[in-house]
Amino acid sequence: MKINKFEDLPVWRIALSITKDIYDLTSQSRFSKDFSLRDQIRRAIISVSSNIVEGFEKNNSNEFIRFLKIFKGSTGEVRNQLYIALTVGYITPGQFTKTNGELDNLAS
């Protein structure tokens, strides 16, 4: 089956859903006041779906693979920032486990 537009990529849809989760987490009271971490994790999660789209739109398999590697790196960055948020008490262990697991599955 040929996919003609990025909106049909399941990986992009999942990344977009996780982006909403990250925005919800970072809107919570203590997290929302840490402007540096909040903005950094938001930029990183935006990079996840953006790299999927950018690679797909290149219409070149090698370029798509290259951007998927960048996307995987961005998921690692978000996961690290979730560890920081957990460590400083901005998110609960349950929130961490759910979101970190979704990112790990997405990048696998």
Sequence and secondary structure as in RCSB ss.txt:
>XXXX:A:sequence
MKINKFEDLPVWRIALSITKDIYDLTSQSRFSKDFSLRDQIRRAIISVSSNIVEGFEKNNSNEFIRFLKIFKGST
GEVRNQLYIALTVGYITPGQFTKTNGELDNLAS
>XXXX:A:secstr
    SGGG HHHHHHHHHHHHHHHHHTSHHHHH HHHHHHHHHHHHHHHHHHHHHHHTT HHHHHHHHHHHHHHH
HHHHHHHHHHHHTTSS HHHHHHHHHHHHHHH 
